[in-house]
Amino acid sequence: MKHTCYVIFEVPSDGTLSRRRHPRLTKTFATEAAAEDFARTKFNDGLIVTAGTITPHLPRVSIPSVEIPAWLQSRGQVDPDQ
């Protein structure tokens, strides 16, 4: 299965280490809908999320963390408590 979208999300701190760096993980998806569902879950958990399309998939899209709420609302609802 060819993946066309990615979601990068902040790894929650477990509190055992005091580091300035915020580690992140990337997960890839075959469809934008699957990426949105995953991003919505992480966003609603209070994590910093970014997303986009994987090259060479066109159109190229990069969604910074400040635009994630609007991207998620394009298909469904974001948790109103956020």
Backbone as CSV, one residue per row, in Angstrom:
resi,resn,N_x,N_y,N_z,CA_x,CA_y,CA_z,C_x,C_y,C_z
1,MET,0.848,-1.180,0.000,0.000,0.000,0.000,0.891,1.240,0.000
2,LYS,0.628,2.150,-0.903,1.421,3.367,-1.031,0.875,4.448,-0.096
3,HIS,1.732,4.981,0.735,1.323,6.031,1.664,1.497,7.394,1.014
4,THR,0.506,8.259,1.211,0.549,9.578,0.591,0.541,10.723,1.596
5,CYS,0.189,10.432,2.855,0.091,11.487,3.873,0.904,11.105,5.097
6,TYR,1.312,12.130,5.850,2.021,11.881,7.097,1.447,12.755,8.199
7,VAL,1.645,12.319,9.440,1.306,13.101,10.618,2.504,13.012,11.551
8,ILE,2.992,14.154,11.988,4.068,14.222,12.969,3.426,14.678,14.266
9,PHE,3.737,13.980,15.355,3.139,14.341,16.628,4.181,14.306,17.733
10,GLU,3.965,15.170,18.708,4.828,15.276,19.865,4.663,14.029,20.727
11,VAL,5.763,13.496,21.202,5.708,12.354,22.114,5.512,12.902,23.521
12,PRO,4.453,12.445,24.212,4.225,12.973,25.558,5.377,12.629,26.495
13,SER,5.713,13.562,27.340,6.774,13.360,28.316,6.288,12.415,29.402
14,ASP,7.147,11.474,29.786,6.770,10.582,30.879,7.215,11.124,32.226
15,GLY,7.911,12.276,32.215,8.292,12.945,33.449,9.579,12.438,34.063
16,THR,10.235,11.440,33.474,11.445,10.891,34.078,12.698,11.652,33.662
17,LEU,12.662,12.298,32.521,13.819,13.050,32.056,13.458,14.517,31.916
18,SER,14.397,15.377,32.252,14.157,16.808,32.045,15.034,17.250,30.878
19,ARG,14.446,17.212,29.695,15.148,17.613,28.480,14.407,18.775,27.840
20,ARG,15.174,19.661,27.220,14.560,20.789,26.518,13.929,20.339,25.218
21,ARG,14.455,19.297,24.622,13.979,18.829,23.332,12.648,18.099,23.481
22,HIS,11.744,18.337,22.556,10.459,17.640,22.531,10.512,16.596,21.426
23,PRO,10.694,15.325,21.794,10.765,14.298,20.746,9.451,14.172,19.985
24,ARG,9.568,13.818,18.702,8.395,13.663,17.844,8.484,12.333,17.111
25,LEU,7.340,11.849,16.704,7.254,10.650,15.882,6.459,10.973,14.631
26,THR,6.711,10.228,13.574,5.984,10.392,12.312,5.296,9.092,11.972
27,LYS,4.049,9.202,11.530,3.294,8.045,11.065,2.760,8.381,9.677
28,THR,2.784,7.406,8.768,2.314,7.639,7.404,1.010,6.895,7.154
29,PHE,0.241,7.398,6.177,-1.094,6.881,5.896,-1.337,6.829,4.396
30,ALA,-2.194,5.898,3.993,-2.538,5.747,2.584,-3.518,6.822,2.127
31,THR,-4.345,7.338,3.042,-5.353,8.325,2.665,-5.324,9.527,3.605
32,GLU,-5.810,10.639,3.094,-5.903,11.837,3.920,-6.905,11.632,5.054
33,ALA,-7.973,10.903,4.800,-8.982,10.655,5.834,-8.379,9.895,7.013
34,ALA,-7.560,8.896,6.734,-6.919,8.141,7.808,-5.950,9.030,8.587
35,ALA,-5.222,9.883,7.869,-4.300,10.814,8.525,-5.072,11.791,9.412
36,GLU,-6.200,12.294,8.926,-7.013,13.226,9.711,-7.550,12.557,10.968
37,ASP,-8.016,11.328,10.859,-8.532,10.616,12.033,-7.449,10.458,13.093
38,PHE,-6.255,10.069,12.664,-5.143,9.897,13.598,-4.743,11.244,14.201
39,ALA,-4.627,12.281,13.360,-4.249,13.615,13.845,-5.280,14.145,14.833
40,ARG,-6.555,13.900,14.561,-7.621,14.347,15.463,-7.450,13.717,16.849
41,THR,-7.137,12.427,16.881,-6.940,11.737,18.159,-5.782,12.347,18.930
42,LYS,-4.662,12.549,18.272,-3.484,13.122,18.932,-3.742,14.568,19.353
43,PHE,-4.405,15.339,18.489,-4.724,16.736,18.811,-5.646,16.809,20.025
44,ASN,-6.658,15.955,20.056,-7.597,15.944,21.185,-6.937,15.460,22.470
45,ASP,-5.815,14.732,22.346,-5.039,14.327,23.522,-4.154,15.459,24.024
46,GLY,-4.163,16.592,23.319,-3.397,17.760,23.737,-1.977,17.810,23.201
47,LEU,-1.674,17.006,22.193,-0.328,16.985,21.633,-0.200,17.966,20.471
48,ILE,1.022,18.400,20.215,1.307,19.255,19.064,1.385,18.363,17.838
49,VAL,0.639,18.717,16.783,0.514,17.887,15.590,0.775,18.732,14.347
50,THR,1.508,18.167,13.382,1.642,18.746,12.042,1.354,17.626,11.044
51,ALA,1.068,17.981,9.802,0.717,16.961,8.804,1.054,17.456,7.409
52,GLY,0.931,16.559,6.444,1.174,16.939,5.064,1.162,15.742,4.134
53,THR,1.535,16.000,2.881,1.606,14.934,1.888,3.066,14.542,1.679
54,ILE,3.265,13.288,1.306,4.599,12.753,1.073,4.961,12.973,-0.392
55,THR,6.166,13.480,-0.641,6.667,13.659,-1.995,6.798,12.296,-2.642
56,PRO,6.365,12.046,-3.838,6.008,12.956,-4.916,4.502,13.189,-5.050
57,HIS,3.705,12.850,-4.041,2.258,13.034,-4.123,1.929,14.505,-4.356
58,LEU,1.029,14.756,-5.289,0.609,16.128,-5.603,-0.870,16.284,-5.332
59,PRO,-1.372,17.384,-4.914,-0.612,18.592,-4.612,0.144,18.434,-3.303
60,ARG,1.288,19.084,-3.226,2.072,19.065,-1.999,1.374,19.928,-0.967
61,VAL,1.203,19.369,0.193,0.512,20.081,1.264,1.339,19.945,2.535
62,SER,1.503,21.040,3.246,2.151,21.043,4.551,1.240,21.808,5.503
63,ILE,0.834,21.157,6.573,-0.098,21.772,7.513,0.611,21.983,8.846
64,PRO,0.978,23.237,9.146,1.648,23.508,10.423,0.685,23.341,11.594
65,SER,1.231,23.228,12.780,0.417,22.963,13.965,-0.664,24.020,14.198
66,VAL,-0.408,25.267,13.842,-1.410,26.317,14.071,-2.615,26.179,13.140
67,GLU,-2.458,25.443,12.017,-3.561,25.258,11.069,-4.264,23.907,11.213
68,ILE,-3.803,23.072,12.126,-4.399,21.750,12.317,-5.883,21.841,12.685
69,PRO,-6.314,22.724,13.617,-7.748,22.780,13.932,-8.627,23.038,12.704
70,ALA,-8.220,23.957,11.829,-9.007,24.252,10.623,-9.008,23.061,9.674
71,TRP,-7.880,22.374,9.542,-7.786,21.190,8.673,-8.707,20.090,9.189
72,LEU,-8.729,19.897,10.491,-9.586,18.853,11.065,-11.064,19.203,10.933
73,GLN,-11.412,20.468,10.978,-12.808,20.880,10.838,-13.301,20.752,9.404
74,SER,-12.379,20.622,8.457,-12.812,20.504,7.053,-13.597,19.226,6.808
75,ARG,-13.438,18.207,7.640,-14.160,16.937,7.480,-15.015,16.573,8.677
76,GLY,-14.646,17.038,9.819,-15.361,16.640,11.031,-15.187,17.682,12.102
77,GLN,-15.519,17.327,13.294,-15.445,18.261,14.399,-14.204,18.031,15.239
78,VAL,-13.633,19.131,15.714,-12.550,19.101,16.678,-13.192,19.143,18.053
79,ASP,-12.556,18.529,19.013,-13.050,18.546,20.382,-13.278,20.000,20.809
80,PRO,-14.502,20.361,21.211,-14.798,21.763,21.549,-14.048,22.257,22.776
81,ASP,-13.472,21.366,23.576,-12.733,21.786,24.754,-11.338,22.243,24.426
82,GLN,-10.914,22.088,23.179,-9.558,22.458,22.787,-9.502,23.910,22.420
